[in-house]
């Protein structure tokens, strides 16, 4: 059966890699993101890879009204959305956030508040059809606040907690919620960072893990999988030790 897939934040590196895998299956895709030009480019690539159809929607995720309109457009175009992937966000400058309250608020809204609003809207629609999978990209950064990125970590922690509650609520209604926690991934968003090569994954490898998790109705997935062990060790560190580490 042809799958129908909504990708919110479709121009991000990970989202594009996921969409390519569904296109190769012949899925019908609805892509939403901020940049019209980038969306058109991604849509063209997916059509060439065999997607059954590709519709696009240009929006600003910070606008709750636009999120609602986008979701309505997706259901109108696809009829029934079987899979929704929420994959947008930014990587805040922690030093700037510590000194600039307006910037801190804006970044938290982009990375947490708007994502929760998007998930809440999706939950209502999936609940009414009693089927489907909602997948949301969080981060290993949400497992414990670190000095270098605790604003980003706090936003992802909010997503993790929200998704956990949503998963329990929707499970009995036939809808599954998958939380994806990537570690370091080589994308445009992280291009300016000096990431450790041994711990940095390719977007396509992360996408393969995401698609498999959706297929298997997994709950929480680390990508790559070794991050589960790394973060377990980090979470178990006593606060007196953790605050002294340069992480």
C-alpha positions, -999 to 999 in steps of 0.1 A, spaced: 0 0 0 13 35 -9 23 54 22 13 90 28 39 110 46 40 146 60 74 161 67 75 193 87 109 210 84 115 191 52 146 211 41 167 200 71 195 175 64 179 146 84 144 153 70 156 153 34 174 120 40 142 105 55 120 118 27 144 103 1 138 69 16 101 72 14 103 86 -21 121 54 -32 92 35 -18 68 54 -40 52 73 -11 30 103 -15 48 132 3 37 166 17 66 188 26 65 219 48 93 244 55 102 280 55 120 284 22 101 281 -10 132 277 -32 147 250 -10 113 232 -9 110 232 -47 145 218 -50 138 190 -25 105 182 -41 121 179 -76 147 155 -62 120 134 -45 99 132 -77 130 120 -96 135 93 -70 101 79 -75 77 96 -51 41 90 -59 34 127 -55 50 157 -38 31 187 -25 48 216 -7 37 242 18 57 273 27 53 284 63 68 300 94 67 274 122 67 301 148 32 310 136 6 287 153 -20 297 127 2 287 99 9 253 116 -28 246 117 -34 257 81 -4 235 70 -19 205 87 -53 210 71 -36 214 37 -17 181 43 -48 162 50 -66 177 21 -38 168 -3 -32 133 11 -66 123 23 -51 104 53 -17 111 67 -2 78 78 32 91 90 41 126 102 77 136 109 84 168 128 120 176 121 126 214 124 146 236 148 177 257 151 210 254 170 211 284 194 242 303 204 243 296 241 266 325 249 242 349 232 212 334 248 228 340 283 230 377 276 201 384 252 166 376 267 147 383 235 170 359 216 166 332 243 128 334 242 128 333 204 150 303 202 130 284 228 98 292 209 113 278 177 128 247 193 102 238 218 70 258 219 62 257 182 71 220 181 47 212 209 19 232 192 26 212 160 25 179 179 -7 188 196 -24 196 163 -12 164 148 -24 144 178 -59 156 173 -60 147 136 -44 113 142 -67 106 171 -97 112 149 -85 87 123 -73 61 149 -42 51 130 -8 64 121 26 73 134 39 107 146 77 109 148 95 139 163 132 146 163 146 155 197 183 152 207 206 135 231 212 171 244 177 168 260 189 140 283 209 163 305 217 200 305 254 208 296 271 241 299 276 246 262 240 241 250 216 240 279 190 262 261 189 238 232 189 209 257 160 224 277 140 227 245 146 191 235 138 179 270 104 196 267 98 178 235 109 145 250 85 149 280 56 160 258 61 132 233 62 107 262 28 118 275 14 119 240 26 84 233 8 71 264 -24 90 255 -25 79 219 -14 44 223 -48 31 233 -63 49 203 -41 31 177 -17 59 171 20 56 178 45 83 188 82 79 181 109 101 198 142 102 179 173 113 197 202 120 173 237 126 185 262 145 164 250 146 127 269 161 98 244 186 85 243 222 74 232 232 109 263 217 125 288 226 97 304 254 117 311 231 147 342 210 153 325 177 158 344 145 169 346 124 137 342 90 155 309 102 171 295 120 141 269 103 118 259 108 82 223 120 78 214 90 56 225 66 84 203 84 108 174 84 83 177 47 79 173 43 117 144 67 118 125 49 90 131 15 107 119 29 140 87 41 124 82 8 106 86 -11 138 66 13 160 95 19 184 91 43 213 124 61 218 153 57 194 189 70 197 207 76 164 232 61 161 223 35 187 256 38 207 243 71 220 219 53 243 249 39 262 268 72 262 238 91 275 230 65 301 265 69 315 261 107 314 228 106 332 241 84 359 270 108 368 264 125 402 258 162 399 289 169 420 310 152 393 290 162 363 293 200 370 331 197 370 334 180 336 340 199 304 311 185 283 
